[in-house]
Every structure is written in C-alpha cells, then in structure tokens.
Amino acid sequence: MRKLFTLIILAFSISVNAQDSEKEIVDTYMKRFYQKLDTVQWLCTYDDIAWVTSDSVYATPKEEQQKLGSQWFCFQQDNIWHAAYGKYEKNSFTLVYHYCVDTNNVIKRVNSEIDSSLTNSFSRALIKSNDQLNLRKDSVRIQFNQYIKKNNDSTISVWLLPAFTTKGFAVYGGEFYYLYDKTGNNLLKKSEFAQEYRGFKPDPKKEIWLEYETVDEPTLGSIFFVWYYRKYFDRIVADAKKFKSTVFHDEKGYYWVHAVK
C-alpha cells in the first residue's frame, strides 16, 4: 500500500504542481478512503461467515429450517465468529441454529445460547432497517444483503448493500446505513444513498466502471463493490466527480490505485 500511495502523491504533484492545500486535499481523501476500506474488509469477512454458515443451514432437515424467521446475523467474540439463525416474535428471539467459525475457518454447530440482549437488539435493528428500506420505492425490487455490528460504545450499526442477483448480476447503485442505540429500538443516525441501479455479468476479461457522478468521491458501497467483486472482473473503477479508485493485481496480490480528476 505504501508504494502505491507514494506514486499517487507524486503523480498528483507533477500533474498539477500541487500546493500544500492541494496535497492536503489528497491526504484527506486517502485518510477517508482507507477508513472506508477498513469497514469494507470487515463487511467482506462478515459476508464470508454468512455464506459458509447459511450453506450449513441449508444442509439441515427441512422441518428444522421451517422454524426460522427472517432474522439472522453474525458477530465476533474473542476472534471467534458466531452466526445465529432464528425467529424474532413477541419481542423475543428464538435461536434455532448457532454456528462458530474459528481462526482456521473450521465451522461447528454448537448448542450454547447467546445473550438475549444481543439477539433481541440485533433483531430489532435489522427489522427496523429493512422497514426503512421498504419505504423507498426505488429499492424494493433489489435484494439487499444485511450486515450488523455492535460498536465499542454499544450502539448498533446496520449496512444494507445490493446482493448478487439470482440471474447472476453484480449490482451497484444503492447503499444504506443505520445507527441504533444499544437496544436496537431508537434510530440515532442514517445515511441513505441511491441512484440508478446497474448490474454486470461477471467476466474476468472485462473492465467495468461504476459511475458516481453525483458525489465527489467513491462511496463505501462502491469501494465494497470493487473489493468484493475484484476476482469477477479484470478491473473495476469506482469513478466519482473528483476522485476515482481501482484495484490492480499481479502475482503478489491486489493493489489500490487512486487518481485525482
């Protein structure tokens, strides 16, 4: 990351003969970008846990699956990821499946209960977030993946991002964030962004551009798209009004590259 960061600053300095204030703009953008990227990488890990544990759920007897509602979530404790699947009704979450995934990615179904203050608050926050989303007529035709996290101050964050479609399209264009108090009852903050939804069929030889002309810099959702789908396409560019970011790859791995427009 450091090598690419240096190249970006030099390129900016040569192209515009940047003054201190201009360099500060770039530095500030880079700081915001990598803060978003930290969240994106956590979301991708959450997504991995959700996939592997949901596959385990689908392998169980159908009569057991019929006990489920639409409430499920993942959380991390002491380097162990947990996934809980159940049903929230009458102000209480009933746990049906509890999986643990250790640092070696070994998945195990366990019988231990989960603190009801967590399961109930998470359930309420997810239900309220989906209710918020359903108020938006431009979003109801798009399926969304849900991500939830308990923050250090006990507040609860929820992200809703477009899911991979059943017809095999990777979709971008909307992203929704909601912050709740520790009970999951009270909405403290929200950030909603939606533009025209667009989708792409995966093609490892194809370069695609995510158009974000109404915002100055790549959003968290666009950064998530680039990072999550980086293996599905040859190259993905998150193209906003003032900045654009993309990922290149070689035999050593994947590298972020940024440009000022």
C-alpha positions as CSV (number, residue, x, y, z in Angstrom):
1,M,0.0,0.0,0.0
2,R,2.8,2.4,0.9
3,K,4.5,2.2,-2.5
4,L,1.3,2.9,-4.4
5,F,0.4,5.7,-2.0
6,T,3.8,7.4,-2.8
7,L,3.2,7.1,-6.6
8,I,-0.2,8.7,-6.3
9,I,1.2,11.7,-4.4
10,L,4.0,12.2,-6.9
11,A,1.6,11.9,-9.9
12,F,-0.6,14.5,-8.4
13,S,2.3,16.8,-7.7
14,I,3.6,16.5,-11.3
15,S,0.3,16.9,-13.0
16,V,-1.0,19.9,-11.1
17,N,2.1,21.4,-9.4
18,A,0.2,21.0,-6.2
19,Q,0.4,23.5,-3.4
20,D,0.2,22.5,0.2
21,S,-3.6,22.9,0.3
22,E,-4.0,20.7,-2.8
23,K,-1.8,18.0,-1.2
24,E,-3.9,18.3,1.9
25,I,-7.0,17.6,-0.1
26,V,-5.4,14.4,-1.4
27,D,-4.2,13.3,2.0
28,T,-7.6,13.9,3.5
29,Y,-9.2,11.8,0.7
30,M,-6.8,9.0,1.3
31,K,-7.5,9.0,5.0
32,R,-11.2,8.8,4.4
33,F,-10.8,6.2,1.8
34,Y,-8.8,3.8,4.0
35,Q,-11.2,4.3,6.8
36,K,-14.0,3.2,4.5
37,L,-11.8,0.3,3.3
38,D,-11.4,-0.9,6.9
39,T,-15.1,-1.2,7.1
40,V,-15.4,-2.8,3.7
41,Q,-12.9,-5.5,4.7
42,W,-14.9,-6.2,7.8
43,L,-18.1,-6.4,5.8
44,C,-16.4,-8.9,3.4
45,T,-15.4,-11.1,6.3
46,Y,-18.9,-10.9,7.7
47,D,-20.2,-11.9,4.2
48,D,-17.9,-14.9,4.1
49,I,-19.1,-16.1,7.5
50,A,-22.7,-15.6,6.4
51,W,-22.2,-17.7,3.2
52,V,-20.5,-20.7,4.8
53,T,-22.9,-20.9,7.8
54,S,-26.0,-20.4,5.6
55,D,-24.8,-23.3,3.5
56,S,-24.7,-25.4,6.7
57,V,-28.2,-24.3,7.5
58,Y,-29.5,-25.4,4.0
59,A,-28.0,-28.8,4.6
60,T,-30.2,-29.5,7.7
61,P,-33.6,-31.2,7.6
62,K,-36.4,-29.1,6.1
63,E,-38.6,-29.4,9.1
64,E,-35.9,-27.8,11.2
65,Q,-35.5,-24.9,8.7
66,Q,-39.2,-24.2,8.9
67,K,-38.7,-22.9,12.5
68,L,-36.7,-20.0,11.0
69,G,-37.9,-16.4,10.6
70,S,-36.1,-13.8,8.5
71,Q,-33.8,-12.8,11.4
72,W,-30.2,-14.0,11.3
73,F,-26.9,-12.3,12.0
74,C,-23.2,-12.8,12.6
75,F,-20.9,-11.4,15.3
76,Q,-17.4,-11.8,16.6
77,Q,-16.2,-12.5,20.1
78,D,-12.6,-13.3,21.1
79,N,-11.5,-14.0,17.5
80,I,-14.3,-16.5,17.0
81,W,-17.1,-15.6,14.6
82,H,-20.7,-16.7,15.5
83,A,-23.7,-16.9,13.3
84,A,-27.2,-17.0,14.7
85,Y,-30.3,-18.1,12.8
86,G,-33.7,-18.0,14.4
87,K,-37.0,-16.1,14.7
88,Y,-38.0,-12.9,16.4
89,E,-41.6,-12.7,17.6
90,K,-43.4,-11.4,20.6
91,N,-40.3,-9.2,21.5
92,S,-38.0,-12.2,21.8
93,F,-35.5,-14.0,19.5
94,T,-35.7,-17.8,19.5
95,L,-32.4,-19.3,18.4
96,V,-32.6,-22.3,16.0
97,Y,-29.0,-22.5,14.7
98,H,-25.8,-21.4,16.3
99,Y,-22.5,-21.8,14.4
100,C,-19.0,-20.9,15.3
101,V,-16.2,-20.3,12.9
102,D,-12.7,-20.4,14.3
103,T,-9.5,-18.8,13.1
104,N,-8.8,-21.8,10.9
105,N,-12.2,-21.4,9.2
106,V,-13.5,-24.6,10.9
107,I,-17.3,-24.4,11.1
108,K,-19.0,-26.1,14.1
109,R,-22.6,-26.1,15.1
110,V,-22.9,-25.6,18.9
111,N,-25.7,-25.8,21.4
112,S,-24.7,-22.8,23.6
113,E,-27.2,-20.0,24.0
114,I,-26.4,-16.4,23.0
115,D,-27.0,-13.4,25.3
116,S,-30.6,-12.4,24.7
117,S,-29.7,-8.7,25.0
118,L,-27.6,-9.1,21.8
119,T,-30.0,-11.3,19.8
120,N,-33.1,-9.2,20.6
121,S,-31.4,-5.8,19.9
122,F,-29.8,-7.1,16.7
123,S,-33.2,-8.5,15.6
124,R,-35.0,-5.2,16.2
125,A,-32.3,-3.2,14.5
126,L,-32.4,-5.4,11.4
127,I,-36.2,-5.3,11.3
128,K,-36.3,-1.5,11.6
129,S,-33.6,-1.1,8.9
130,N,-35.5,-3.2,6.4
131,D,-38.6,-1.3,7.2
132,Q,-36.7,1.9,6.4
133,L,-35.6,0.4,3.1
134,N,-39.0,-0.8,2.2
135,L,-40.2,2.8,2.4
136,R,-38.1,3.6,-0.7
137,K,-40.0,2.5,-3.8
138,D,-36.8,2.7,-5.9
139,S,-35.2,0.0,-3.8
140,V,-37.8,-2.7,-3.2
141,R,-37.1,-4.6,-6.5
142,I,-33.5,-5.0,-5.5
143,Q,-32.4,-7.7,-3.0
144,F,-30.1,-6.5,-0.3
145,N,-27.5,-8.2,1.9
146,Q,-27.6,-7.1,5.5
147,Y,-24.6,-6.6,7.9
148,I,-24.8,-5.7,11.5
149,K,-22.2,-4.8,14.2
150,K,-22.1,-3.8,17.8
151,N,-19.8,-0.8,18.2
152,N,-17.4,-0.1,21.0
153,D,-19.9,2.3,22.6
154,S,-22.7,-0.4,22.4
155,T,-24.5,1.3,19.6
156,I,-25.5,-0.9,16.7
157,S,-24.6,-0.3,13.0
158,V,-26.5,-1.8,10.1
159,W,-25.5,-1.7,6.5
160,L,-27.7,-2.8,3.6
161,L,-26.0,-3.3,0.2
162,P,-27.2,-4.8,-3.1
163,A,-27.0,-8.6,-3.3
164,F,-25.7,-10.7,-6.2
165,T,-28.9,-11.4,-8.2
166,T,-30.4,-14.8,-8.9
167,K,-29.8,-14.1,-12.6
168,G,-26.1,-13.7,-11.9
169,F,-25.6,-9.9,-12.0
170,A,-23.4,-7.9,-9.7
171,V,-25.4,-4.8,-8.8
172,Y,-24.5,-1.3,-7.6
173,G,-26.3,2.0,-7.1
174,G,-27.7,2.0,-3.6
175,E,-26.3,1.7,-0.1
176,F,-28.0,2.3,3.3
177,Y,-26.5,2.7,6.8
178,Y,-28.4,3.0,10.0
179,L,-27.2,3.5,13.6
180,Y,-29.2,2.5,16.6
181,D,-28.9,2.7,20.3
182,K,-27.9,-0.4,22.2
183,T,-31.5,-1.7,22.4
184,G,-32.0,-1.6,18.6
185,N,-35.2,0.4,19.2
186,N,-34.1,4.0,18.6
187,L,-32.6,5.2,15.3
188,L,-29.8,7.7,16.0
189,K,-28.4,8.3,12.6
190,K,-28.9,7.2,9.0
191,S,-27.2,7.6,5.7
192,E,-29.1,6.7,2.5
193,F,-27.8,6.8,-1.0
194,A,-29.5,5.6,-4.2
195,Q,-29.1,6.3,-7.8
196,E,-29.9,4.3,-10.9
197,Y,-29.2,0.6,-10.2
198,R,-26.9,-1.1,-12.7
199,G,-25.6,-4.6,-13.0
200,F,-22.9,-6.5,-14.7
201,K,-22.5,-10.2,-15.6
202,P,-19.1,-11.4,-14.2
203,D,-16.4,-11.6,-16.8
204,P,-12.7,-12.0,-15.8
205,K,-11.7,-10.3,-19.0
206,K,-13.9,-7.3,-18.7
207,E,-13.2,-3.8,-17.3
208,I,-16.2,-2.0,-15.8
209,W,-16.7,1.5,-14.5
210,L,-19.0,2.4,-11.6
211,E,-20.4,5.8,-12.3
212,Y,-20.9,8.0,-9.3
213,E,-21.2,11.4,-10.9
214,T,-23.3,13.0,-8.1
215,V,-20.7,12.6,-5.4
216,D,-17.2,13.9,-5.1
217,E,-15.5,10.6,-4.1
218,P,-16.1,6.9,-4.1
219,T,-18.7,5.8,-1.6
220,L,-18.4,3.0,0.9
221,G,-20.7,0.9,-1.3
222,S,-18.7,1.5,-4.4
223,I,-15.4,0.6,-2.6
224,F,-17.2,-2.6,-1.3
225,F,-18.2,-3.5,-4.9
226,V,-14.7,-3.0,-6.2
227,W,-13.1,-5.1,-3.5
228,Y,-15.8,-7.8,-3.2
229,Y,-16.1,-8.4,-6.9
230,R,-12.4,-7.9,-7.8
231,K,-11.9,-11.6,-8.8
232,Y,-15.1,-11.5,-11.0
233,F,-13.7,-8.9,-13.4
234,D,-10.4,-7.8,-14.9
235,R,-10.7,-4.4,-13.5
236,I,-13.3,-2.3,-11.7
237,V,-13.1,1.5,-11.4
238,A,-15.1,3.5,-8.9
239,D,-15.5,6.8,-10.8
240,A,-16.8,9.8,-8.8
241,K,-16.8,13.5,-9.6
242,K,-13.4,14.4,-8.1
243,F,-11.6,11.1,-7.4
244,K,-11.5,7.6,-8.8
245,S,-10.1,4.4,-7.3
246,T,-9.5,1.0,-8.6
247,V,-7.6,-2.3,-7.8
248,F,-4.8,-3.8,-9.9
249,H,-3.5,-7.3,-9.4
250,D,-0.3,-9.2,-10.1
251,E,1.3,-12.3,-8.9
252,K,1.9,-10.7,-5.5
253,G,-1.7,-9.7,-4.8
254,Y,-4.2,-6.8,-5.2
255,Y,-3.2,-3.1,-5.0
256,W,-5.4,0.0,-4.7
257,V,-4.6,2.9,-7.1
258,H,-6.2,6.3,-6.9
259,A,-6.4,9.3,-9.1
260,V,-7.5,13.0,-8.9
261,K,-9.7,14.1,-11.7
